[in-house]
Amino acid sequence: MSKLIGMPAWINAVRIDEKVGRGSCSVIDECYTDAELEDALKRDGIKGKIESVRWARRVEKNYREREREVQAEAF
């Protein structure tokens, strides 16, 4: 994917990532607006592009783990 115009570099890095970015159906893609993503990254002290993608992938991993736990308890 190419750079999204007018977006901070660390947000763009997440949005174009194949695992958590646009079109990936990840929790980041589906549930976070750009403003919410930027706020979350700032709140966690994330500043770089690589850190941002790592953070987003960790959020996705944690979400999927919780989802599996809930499903296991429900059935």
Summary of the structure (lengths in Angstrom):
residues: 75
radius of gyration: 13.1
end to end distance: 39.1
largest distance: 45.6
contacts: 192
relative contact order: 0.16
helix: 64%
strand: 0%
